[in-house]
């Protein structure tokens, strides 16, 4: 479920609100909030506290290290 949120935020053309993320992913707002907290804590998503919106961090765009990508080829 966290990957679904990450995918939605990465594909968005602008920062997304909690309500918008929950709607796009088909989750309750409380579920989306809990999952977002984990993604923010791990550095995959950034939260703009002033606008109360979420956007993908550089790590969110490239969640796997280059080592993993090269080894799997």
C-alpha positions in Angstrom: 0.0 0.0 0.0 2.9 2.3 0.7 4.2 1.7 -2.8 0.8 2.7 -4.2 1.1 6.1 -2.4 4.7 6.6 -3.5 3.7 5.9 -7.1 0.8 8.4 -6.9 3.0 11.1 -5.5 5.8 10.5 -8.0 3.4 10.6 -10.9 1.7 13.8 -9.7 2.4 17.0 -11.6 2.1 19.0 -8.4 2.3 18.4 -4.6 -0.7 16.5 -3.3 -2.8 17.0 -0.2 -3.6 14.1 2.2 -7.2 14.0 1.0 -6.2 13.9 -2.6 -3.6 11.1 -2.0 -6.2 9.1 -0.1 -8.8 9.5 -2.9 -6.4 8.6 -5.7 -5.2 5.5 -3.9 -8.6 4.4 -2.6 -7.6 4.6 1.1 -9.3 6.1 4.1 -7.6 9.4 5.1 -6.3 7.8 8.3 -4.7 4.9 6.5 -3.1 7.3 3.9 -1.8 9.5 6.8 -0.2 6.5 8.6 1.5 5.3 5.4 2.6 8.8 4.5 4.2 9.2 8.0 6.3 6.1 7.3 7.3 7.3 3.8 8.3 10.7 5.2 10.3 9.2 8.0 12.2 7.0 5.6 12.9 9.9 3.2 10.8 8.8 0.2 8.3 11.6 0.5 8.7 15.2 1.6 6.0 17.2 3.5 5.5 20.9 2.9 4.2 21.8 6.4 3.1 25.3 5.3 1.0 24.1 2.4 0.2 20.7 4.0 1.1 18.9 0.8 3.3 16.0 0.0 5.8 15.6 -2.8 8.3 13.0 -3.9 11.9 13.3 -2.6 14.9 12.4 -4.8 14.9 9.0 -3.0 11.3 8.6 -3.9 12.1 8.9 -7.6 14.9 6.3 -7.3 14.0 4.0 -4.4 16.5 1.3 -5.3 20.2 1.9 -5.1 22.3 1.7 -8.3 24.0 -1.3 -6.9 20.7 -3.3 -6.8 19.8 -2.2 -10.3 23.2 -3.2 -11.7 23.4 -6.5 -9.9 19.9 -7.6 -11.0 20.8 -7.2 -14.7 
